[in-house]
Amino acid sequence: MFVDRAKIYVRSGKGGDGHISFRREKYVPAGGPDGGDGGRGGDVIFVVDEGLNTLVDFRNTRKYRAEDGEPGNKRNCHGKNGQDIVIRVPVGTVIKEAESGQVIVDMSGDNRRVVLLKGGRGGSGNQHYATSTMQAPRYAQPGRPAKELTLLLELKVIADVGLVGLPNVGKSTLLSRVSNARPKIANYHFTTLNPHLGVVDLDDARGFVMADIPGLIEGASEGVGLGHEFLRHIERTKVLVHVVDAAGTEGRDPIEDIYAINRELEAYNPEIARRPQVIAANKVDAVFDPENNPVDAIRAEFEPKGMAVFPISAVSGQGLKELLYHVSRMLENLGDEVKVFEQEYFPEMAAFQNSNDPYTVEYDSDREEYVVEGPRIEKMLGYTNLESEKGFSFFQNFLKTNGILEQLEELGIKDGDTVRIYGFSFEYYK
């Protein structure tokens, strides 16, 4: 069964709580605090698995939870870190936040392994809170909470070329003829209910991956039939091969058919409709009036619009070589870059959108540093990996959107001055 959509719930692990305990040994009647730190919660990790080509596994399992970190223990024992949960998906899976539909990550291109939700940090044991005036602290830090999301997974096939056209115009036959794909073929509408991929190998030319997109109907862009289910699979393709029944074997006008499909593409996504398009005028073996060849009319209508027209017969193989080599040359001019959908939703930022936790921005004259602290800052650090480029970019945006940079400037900060945020320090540059 081909499944290309799934809705799942994911949750990272909660950080283990810090421990409160005191050293109690013979001859040491008043030992100091020795409560250990809690373990880190497990991460939610998505990994591309080349052996998968469907999301069918998510039909049976819809909830995925990483392991919680264990609490700390006495004698400075650190709690065990929670085990990560690794979720395997096919290449081309787009992961979205379910409510907004915004993209979190596209598992394509260089995105082969992505930590989607980080586990909560473990809390510090009471050994960290001993001071000269409080030598027996009865406080330990709780572990940071787990993070959770409801996700929408969408598989958008990765192909260089997409075959589009009305049902029963010969797309499946064409794909089976020119590639290693073996789609089911029959003479009735909507014979293809799943997208099929095939690899086209050419002598002395660039090969490519071709996708047979299930037949569209008028109203597909509005969800009529299985419109949206089909259309998402051409979002990555670089070239569209528009297959049309040039002979009009079902009594349809091939020119109007081409316009009808292009209207659906424009309504669904204008950017897709603007992609390079080639017209494969199929079933020319069924044209019996050479004086009134419909291919001439198709050429006269569309070649002035920049669409090359190739008369072919997917059944006999007539004209296929010319079509394929033309498409190969088009792809060479377009380059090798795979379309990867940009991130629109940032789970880290969502955690702070409605936060009213306080924070302070002050100048430490003794150390000549600017200090930013408070519960909101500590929470942010628990969500963010500042050692990564993406994490530091989020951190900079957090300082700006929360007005912290503005407050630092009001205190007189200059380029090159040091800002300390708990254990993390950096030089300020505007």
Buried (B, 14 or more C-beta within 10 A) or exposed (E): EEBBEBEBEBBBBBBBBBBBBBBEEEEEEEEEBBBBBBBBBBBBBBEBBEEBBBBEBBEEEEEBBBBBBBBBBBEBBBBBBBBBBBBBBBBBBBBBBBEEEEBBBBBBEEBEEBBBBBBBBBBBBBBBBBEEEEEEBEBBBBBBBBBEBEBBBBBBBBBBBBBBBBBBBBBBBBBBBBBEBEBEBEEEEBBBEBBBBBBBEBEEBBBBBBBBBBBBBBBBBEEEBBBBBBBBBBBBBBBBBBBBBBBBBEEBBBBEBBEBBBBBBBBBBEEBBEBBBBBBBBBBBEBEEEEEBBBEBBBEBBEEEEBBBBBBBBBEEBBBBEBBBBBBEBBEEEEEEBBBBEBEBBBBBBBBEEEEEEBEBEBEEEEEBBBBBBEBBBBBBBBBBEEEEEBBEBBEEBBEEBEBBEBBEEEEBEEEBBBBBEEBEEEBEE
